[in-house]
Amino acid sequence: MAQKRWARAPYEFTDEQGQVQTVILHGRVRWAIEELRKAGSAGRTGREALGPRWAAYVHTAKNVHGIPIYDTWESHEGEHPGRHKRWWLGCDIRPIPQQEAAE
């Protein structure tokens, strides 16, 4: 059977107290973390990586999984000018390869 692209997978990160944590991410939360990993220190906005509920994915990653993610408000122009948030990771986070996770 084919594996789903955003299926459950273990990730490892160091929390703000310096403790190494392992979390299981899946679905859109995993997708959002991967987008933030790709973005590096530049971060991402919902306008740059189109996802229907960015704020919800970030909220879950931060408040359910404890992943350090920071944000700031930015103004933007265009057809619908306003403000949006830019999010970036406050830690290094990496997927744990299956053989490593099994050990």
TORNU-825892 format. One record per residue: residue number from 1; residue in one letter; x, y, z of N, C-alpha, C, O in turn. Coordinates in nm, 3 decimals. Last residue first. Example, Ala and Ser with C-alpha at 12.3 -4.5 7.8 and 13.67 -1.06 7.14 Angstrom:
REM TORNU-825892
SITE  num  residuo     n.xx     n.yy     n.zz    ca.xx    ca.yy    ca.zz     c.xx     c.yy     c.zz     o.xx     o.yy     o.zz
SITE    2        s    1.285   -0.225    0.708    1.367   -0.106    0.714    1.290    0.003    0.787    1.341    0.114    0.804
SITE    1        a    1.319   -0.569    0.780    1.230   -0.450    0.780    1.320   -0.330    0.780    1.424   -0.332    0.846
END
This chain:
REM TORNU-825892
SITE  num  residuo     n.xx     n.yy     n.zz    ca.xx    ca.yy    ca.zz     c.xx     c.yy     c.zz     o.xx     o.yy     o.zz
SITE  103        e    1.507    0.251    1.704    1.611    0.216    1.803    1.575    0.257    1.944    1.652    0.234    2.037
SITE  102        a    1.319    0.356    1.536    1.294    0.222    1.589    1.393    0.183    1.698    1.365    0.092    1.776
SITE  101        a    1.427    0.593    1.450    1.311    0.599    1.539    1.285    0.464    1.605    1.235    0.459    1.717
SITE  100        e    1.620    0.500    1.272    1.663    0.570    1.393    1.550    0.572    1.495    1.574    0.555    1.614
SITE   99        q    1.461    0.394    1.069    1.552    0.304    1.140    1.601    0.367    1.269    1.622    0.296    1.368
SITE   98        q    1.318    0.630    0.984    1.250    0.516    1.045    1.343    0.425    1.123    1.309    0.383    1.233
SITE   97        p    1.466    0.946    1.074    1.453    0.833    0.982    1.394    0.711    1.054    1.419    0.692    1.173
SITE   96        i    1.292    1.216    1.194    1.377    1.106    1.238    1.357    0.992    1.139    1.244    0.945    1.121
SITE   95        p    1.305    1.547    1.072    1.237    1.417    1.075    1.338    1.311    1.118    1.455    1.318    1.082
SITE   94        r    1.396    1.818    1.287    1.426    1.727    1.176    1.341    1.602    1.187    1.309    1.557    1.297
SITE   93        i    1.455    2.150    1.375    1.367    2.034    1.386    1.393    1.947    1.265    1.410    1.997    1.153
SITE   92        d    1.593    2.403    1.561    1.617    2.309    1.453    1.524    2.192    1.477    1.516    2.141    1.589
SITE   91        c    1.382    2.682    1.647    1.464    2.565    1.680    1.498    2.493    1.551    1.440    2.519    1.445
SITE   90        g    1.184    2.853    1.584    1.278    2.897    1.687    1.369    2.784    1.730    1.427    2.788    1.839
SITE   89        l    1.064    2.916    1.257    1.099    2.821    1.362    1.201    2.881    1.457    1.294    2.951    1.416
SITE   88        w    0.829    3.177    1.185    0.955    3.107    1.163    0.986    3.020    1.283    0.941    3.045    1.395
SITE   87        w    0.568    3.361    1.022    0.611    3.264    1.124    0.746    3.207    1.085    0.775    3.189    0.967
SITE   86        r    0.398    3.659    0.987    0.509    3.579    0.933    0.556    3.492    1.048    0.582    3.541    1.158
SITE   85        k    0.058    3.761    0.947    0.171    3.717    1.029    0.274    3.644    0.945    0.242    3.576    0.847
SITE   84        h   -0.064    4.062    0.792   -0.062    3.916    0.810    0.057    3.882    0.898    0.145    3.965    0.921
SITE   83        r   -0.277    4.331    0.702   -0.165    4.276    0.777   -0.177    4.124    0.782   -0.287    4.068    0.776
SITE   82        g   -0.359    4.493    0.393   -0.384    4.467    0.535   -0.259    4.419    0.604   -0.148    4.461    0.570
SITE   81        p   -0.527    4.507    0.077   -0.419    4.543    0.168   -0.458    4.517    0.314   -0.576    4.519    0.350
SITE   80        h   -0.617    4.344   -0.168   -0.677    4.347   -0.034   -0.568    4.379    0.068   -0.521    4.290    0.139
SITE   79        e   -0.448    4.388   -0.383   -0.592    4.404   -0.401   -0.665    4.415   -0.267   -0.764    4.487   -0.256
SITE   78        g   -0.160    4.540   -0.224   -0.227    4.451   -0.318   -0.375    4.479   -0.322   -0.422    4.581   -0.272
SITE   77        e    0.044    4.518    0.071   -0.038    4.592   -0.024   -0.112    4.493   -0.112   -0.123    4.375   -0.078
SITE   76        h    0.088    4.449    0.419    0.102    4.413    0.278    0.005    4.497    0.196   -0.101    4.540    0.244
SITE   75        s    0.273    4.433    0.725    0.173    4.498    0.640    0.195    4.451    0.496    0.307    4.417    0.457
SITE   74        e    0.315    4.179    0.968    0.365    4.252    0.851    0.248    4.316    0.779    0.139    4.260    0.772
SITE   73        w    0.394    4.062    1.295    0.295    4.114    1.201    0.364    4.191    1.091    0.462    4.261    1.116
SITE   72        t    0.568    3.760    1.373    0.561    3.906    1.373    0.453    3.946    1.274    0.424    3.873    1.179
SITE   71        d    0.664    3.470    1.566    0.589    3.540    1.463    0.602    3.691    1.479    0.641    3.741    1.584
SITE   70        y    0.807    3.142    1.625    0.791    3.285    1.653    0.716    3.350    1.539    0.705    3.295    1.430
SITE   69        i    0.795    2.833    1.780    0.769    2.905    1.656    0.742    3.049    1.694    0.663    3.076    1.785
SITE   68        p    0.894    2.544    1.930    0.913    2.689    1.934    0.897    2.751    1.795    0.976    2.725    1.704
SITE   67        i    0.652    2.300    1.988    0.758    2.341    1.896    0.773    2.493    1.903    0.675    2.565    1.883
SITE   66        g    0.451    2.177    2.136    0.557    2.249    2.206    0.673    2.294    2.119    0.780    2.324    2.170
SITE   65        h    0.223    2.050    2.044    0.349    1.978    2.032    0.466    2.048    2.100    0.571    1.987    2.120
SITE   64        v    0.023    2.234    2.111    0.000    2.092    2.135    0.134    2.018    2.139    0.156    1.933    2.226
SITE   63        n    0.131    2.486    2.055    0.061    2.463    2.181    0.031    2.317    2.212    0.015    2.281    2.329
SITE   62        k    0.271    2.474    1.803    0.324    2.542    1.922    0.261    2.490    2.051    0.332    2.455    2.145
SITE   61        a    0.110    2.321    1.632    0.252    2.289    1.645    0.310    2.349    1.773    0.387    2.285    1.844
SITE   60        t   -0.136    2.458    1.661   -0.123    2.318    1.702    0.023    2.281    1.724    0.057    2.217    1.824
SITE   59        h   -0.063    2.710    1.552   -0.115    2.700    1.689   -0.099    2.556    1.742   -0.054    2.536    1.854
SITE   58        v   -0.001    2.635    1.291    0.104    2.689    1.378    0.061    2.677    1.525    0.141    2.639    1.611
SITE   57        y   -0.255    2.559    1.203   -0.145    2.463    1.199   -0.033    2.507    1.293    0.023    2.425    1.367
SITE   56        a   -0.399    2.798    1.237   -0.438    2.678    1.312   -0.326    2.576    1.315   -0.303    2.512    1.418
SITE   55        a   -0.272    2.967    1.055   -0.271    3.001    1.198   -0.307    2.879    1.283   -0.250    2.860    1.390
SITE   54        w   -0.331    2.838    0.805   -0.196    2.847    0.859   -0.194    2.871    1.009   -0.123    2.802    1.082
SITE   53        r   -0.546    2.713    0.650   -0.558    2.753    0.791   -0.422    2.758    0.860   -0.400    2.690    0.960
SITE   52        p   -0.498    2.657    0.374   -0.623    2.720    0.414   -0.627    2.770    0.558   -0.704    2.862    0.587
SITE   51        g   -0.200    2.767    0.227   -0.265    2.664    0.306   -0.390    2.728    0.365   -0.386    2.846    0.402
SITE   50        l    0.059    2.866    0.033   -0.086    2.866    0.043   -0.138    2.742    0.115   -0.123    2.629    0.069
SITE   49        a    0.300    3.041    0.125    0.280    2.896    0.119    0.131    2.875    0.141    0.084    2.866    0.254
SITE   48        e    0.251    3.315    0.115    0.365    3.258    0.043    0.353    3.107    0.026    0.392    3.052   -0.077
SITE   47        r    0.035    3.376    0.272    0.031    3.421    0.133    0.142    3.358    0.050    0.130    3.347   -0.072
SITE   46        g    0.103    3.294    0.522   -0.001    3.219    0.453   -0.013    3.258    0.307   -0.066    3.182    0.227
SITE   45        t    0.462    3.315    0.532    0.329    3.368    0.558    0.228    3.279    0.487    0.265    3.199    0.401
SITE   44        r    0.770    3.211    0.682    0.664    3.199    0.581    0.540    3.274    0.629    0.518    3.293    0.748
SITE   43        g    1.129    3.266    0.723    0.993    3.235    0.764    0.897    3.229    0.647    0.935    3.240    0.531
SITE   42        a    1.397    3.320    0.708    1.307    3.412    0.639    1.162    3.389    0.680    1.080    3.481    0.674
SITE   41        s    1.533    3.110    0.824    1.512    3.231    0.905    1.421    3.332    0.839    1.371    3.423    0.906
SITE   40        g    1.359    2.854    0.644    1.470    2.897    0.728    1.435    3.023    0.806    1.321    3.041    0.848
SITE   39        a    1.185    2.737    0.464    1.197    2.883    0.464    1.317    2.932    0.545    1.370    3.039    0.518
SITE   38        k    1.187    2.466    0.525    1.239    2.511    0.396    1.269    2.661    0.396    1.366    2.705    0.336
SITE   37        r    1.060    2.476    0.777    1.198    2.426    0.765    1.262    2.474    0.635    1.377    2.519    0.635
SITE   36        l    0.808    2.566    0.701    0.891    2.651    0.786    1.037    2.606    0.783    1.127    2.689    0.786
SITE   35        e    0.723    2.340    0.555    0.732    2.471    0.489    0.821    2.566    0.569    0.902    2.638    0.510
SITE   34        e    0.724    2.151    0.762    0.816    2.135    0.649    0.831    2.265    0.571    0.941    2.298    0.526
SITE   33        i    0.518    2.256    0.917    0.653    2.249    0.973    0.755    2.232    0.861    0.862    2.293    0.865
SITE   32        a    0.304    2.219    0.736    0.343    2.354    0.777    0.484    2.355    0.836    0.561    2.447    0.807
SITE   31        w    0.296    1.934    0.723    0.320    2.014    0.602    0.369    2.153    0.640    0.467    2.202    0.581
SITE   30        r    0.224    1.878    0.987    0.353    1.832    0.934    0.391    1.912    0.810    0.506    1.953    0.796
SITE   29        v   -0.028    1.992    0.978    0.070    2.041    1.075    0.210    2.000    1.030    0.303    2.080    1.035
SITE   28        r   -0.164    1.840    0.785   -0.129    1.979    0.755   -0.030    2.039    0.855    0.045    2.129    0.819
SITE   27        g   -0.032    1.517    0.868   -0.128    1.605    0.801   -0.074    1.744    0.776    0.044    1.764    0.748
SITE   26        h    0.172    1.491    1.164    0.105    1.438    1.046    0.014    1.544    0.987   -0.014    1.647    1.049
SITE   25        l    0.423    1.408    1.405    0.348    1.506    1.327    0.283    1.436    1.208    0.334    1.336    1.158
SITE   24        i    0.525    1.334    1.717    0.472    1.270    1.597    0.385    1.373    1.526    0.286    1.420    1.581
SITE   23        v    0.831    1.437    1.873    0.687    1.450    1.851    0.650    1.373    1.726    0.733    1.351    1.638
SITE   22        t    1.078    1.460    2.115    1.032    1.387    1.997    0.881    1.400    1.990    0.812    1.378    2.089
SITE   21        q    1.322    1.689    2.234    1.186    1.636    2.235    1.160    1.560    2.105    1.214    1.593    1.999
SITE   20        v    1.581    1.783    2.441    1.548    1.723    2.312    1.411    1.656    2.325    1.388    1.577    2.417
SITE   19        q    1.590    2.090    2.614    1.560    1.947    2.617    1.525    1.897    2.477    1.449    1.962    2.404
SITE   18        g    1.617    2.362    2.637    1.733    2.285    2.596    1.714    2.134    2.597    1.810    2.059    2.583
SITE   17        q    1.393    2.503    2.674    1.467    2.470    2.795    1.591    2.386    2.765    1.662    2.344    2.856
SITE   16        e    1.277    2.514    2.425    1.336    2.637    2.477    1.411    2.617    2.608    1.486    2.705    2.650
SITE   15        d    1.373    2.196    2.268    1.278    2.297    2.316    1.352    2.415    2.378    1.475    2.417    2.384
SITE   14        t    1.488    2.060    1.976    1.531    2.101    2.109    1.438    2.213    2.153    1.426    2.314    2.084
SITE   13        f    1.330    1.783    1.803    1.371    1.923    1.814    1.418    1.948    1.956    1.391    1.869    2.047
SITE   12        e    1.227    1.538    1.571    1.303    1.568    1.690    1.343    1.716    1.687    1.385    1.768    1.584
SITE   11        y    0.947    1.347    1.461    1.039    1.460    1.444    1.107    1.485    1.577    1.051    1.456    1.683
SITE   10        p    0.784    1.070    1.305    0.850    1.129    1.422    0.946    1.241    1.381    1.016    1.231    1.281
SITE    9        a    0.474    1.084    1.128    0.619    1.066    1.125    0.680    1.132    1.248    0.633    1.237    1.292
SITE    8        r    0.176    1.006    0.955    0.243    1.023    1.084    0.393    0.995    1.069    0.433    0.896    1.008
SITE    7        a    0.171    1.142    0.617    0.136    1.044    0.720    0.214    1.073    0.849    0.307    1.154    0.850
SITE    6        w    0.180    1.295    0.389    0.187    1.362    0.518    0.139    1.271    0.630    0.076    1.316    0.726
SITE    5        r    0.167    1.099    0.182    0.276    1.195    0.187    0.291    1.261    0.324    0.403    1.281    0.370
SITE    4        k    0.100    0.761    0.260    0.049    0.896    0.242    0.164    0.994    0.262    0.248    0.974    0.349
SITE    3        q    0.234    0.487    0.081    0.235    0.569    0.202    0.183    0.708    0.170    0.218    0.767    0.068
SITE    2        a    0.053    0.224   -0.077    0.131    0.347   -0.085    0.121    0.426    0.045    0.017    0.431    0.109
SITE    1        m    0.085   -0.118    0.000    0.000    0.000    0.000    0.089    0.124    0.000    0.190    0.127    0.070
END
